[in-house]
């Protein structure tokens, strides 16, 4: 195999000024996101990741068992277990870990921007222009309100860990590409280690080898110094690991019943939603409005509606081809833009829903990692503008600096506003309903919040609204979800003394899902309260035949 010729300039790593800038950006991001420490847990998977996790159990099962509804992410599981061992169920402690991870990644983004744009220093970006570009990149990524969801939602620790090790792996690869022959192997192994840890945190890191290939083409230009065969051969371990992780994730989600079949969500509908989500993430990056925790997946049950989706898909594909063709013709898609776009799409592809898991059409957490590519591109543009302005006049330079301060302040304000949305389950789901009235998941989860707070009347209203809405699930799963909501409303009716309404709901839940022993147990208790012992004994017997009967939802039952 041909040896790679040395890089045009040997990279000794970032300058001290870049390290100071990275630390300053990390500190700034942590200060802006500091209010997250006042937030609590939310009733959206947090109990799965925190309340039921112990360090001993996690150490024994992290690598051998699925966790939290069909996920295999042992590193994230261990991280939650360590936090639980240290902080218990104190929310601020768990949020503190997430805050530190996000601040650290923001600093690494500064180092990444400096490393990627550094080779251009002699071709337009001077030392101060490079520093300005790196700082703008870190601020633009770290403070953006799209970053709030993974930080404010304790369950999304996996996104933070995955991104942190993804960045460390990329930085190691950049050193590998620029190092002398004696140090190349060490940096290669460091790159591989970063990738493995990112995969163990979340399978979304499978795009890592594609990003490495993009970097090989631009800005590293490795194909000009070595053979394509060598470049591809060194990616084989990464590709094998990515394939293995994808297979494990696929089987895990399939075993948990989280994957939606093609019969439920046809391929053309998935493609249409994927294209819409790709553009939506770009749009929310440029104009972050109506941010929310849940985006319902569109459902089209009639033939006319499905035909309309096919027409819309064709239109979107033609529009995309036209935009790309125009950009290429006008030479807008130069190498920096094209490299950033390909990297962005590669990192986004695993979560675009082509393999649909769950009822969501898109999620803001999915933009966390891909957003780095867009931030680097924006930072490079800012650095080039700084370079030109610096050579013109101090007034223009001051104006550009004022613009950076204004953007920073605006992003900080929007981020803090979004952090407040995640303060508790009530504020979280109220925001979803404000952006998407009729969202079943939001009504159901907010009803659960009201129930646990003792506001049974409001809980019944929200459960009723959830039952009146459209279930964004496959037909079989929609029946289970409806049964669960009916059961919860039945239990809530008991709290306000409406036993006849409770009995009707529980009977409807049993009709939809007759294999649940806890539903029979709940109805047996209702029969006892109504003085109907024969029906109660019959339900108790049926519950014991089906399995273990759980305790009632509330001690006041």
Secondary structure as GFF3:
##gff-version 3
##sequence-region A 1 557
A	DSSP	alpha_helix	16	32	.	.	.	ID=ss1
A	DSSP	three_ten_helix	33	38	.	.	.	ID=ss2
A	DSSP	alpha_helix	46	46	.	.	.	ID=ss3
A	DSSP	pi_helix	47	51	.	.	.	ID=ss4
A	DSSP	alpha_helix	55	61	.	.	.	ID=ss5
A	DSSP	alpha_helix	74	87	.	.	.	ID=ss6
A	DSSP	alpha_helix	91	118	.	.	.	ID=ss7
A	DSSP	three_ten_helix	121	123	.	.	.	ID=ss8
A	DSSP	alpha_helix	127	142	.	.	.	ID=ss9
A	DSSP	three_ten_helix	145	147	.	.	.	ID=ss10
A	DSSP	alpha_helix	148	152	.	.	.	ID=ss11
A	DSSP	three_ten_helix	154	156	.	.	.	ID=ss12
A	DSSP	alpha_helix	157	178	.	.	.	ID=ss13
A	DSSP	alpha_helix	181	201	.	.	.	ID=ss14
A	DSSP	three_ten_helix	203	207	.	.	.	ID=ss15
A	DSSP	alpha_helix	208	217	.	.	.	ID=ss16
A	DSSP	three_ten_helix	222	224	.	.	.	ID=ss17
A	DSSP	alpha_helix	228	233	.	.	.	ID=ss18
A	DSSP	alpha_helix	236	255	.	.	.	ID=ss19
A	DSSP	alpha_helix	267	286	.	.	.	ID=ss20
A	DSSP	beta_strand	295	296	.	.	.	ID=ss21
A	DSSP	alpha_helix	303	329	.	.	.	ID=ss22
A	DSSP	alpha_helix	335	349	.	.	.	ID=ss23
A	DSSP	beta_strand	360	362	.	.	.	ID=ss24
A	DSSP	three_ten_helix	364	366	.	.	.	ID=ss25
A	DSSP	alpha_helix	367	390	.	.	.	ID=ss26
A	DSSP	alpha_helix	394	421	.	.	.	ID=ss27
A	DSSP	alpha_helix	425	435	.	.	.	ID=ss28
A	DSSP	alpha_helix	440	453	.	.	.	ID=ss29
A	DSSP	alpha_helix	456	468	.	.	.	ID=ss30
A	DSSP	alpha_helix	475	495	.	.	.	ID=ss31
A	DSSP	alpha_helix	499	512	.	.	.	ID=ss32
A	DSSP	alpha_helix	517	529	.	.	.	ID=ss33
A	DSSP	alpha_helix	533	546	.	.	.	ID=ss34
###
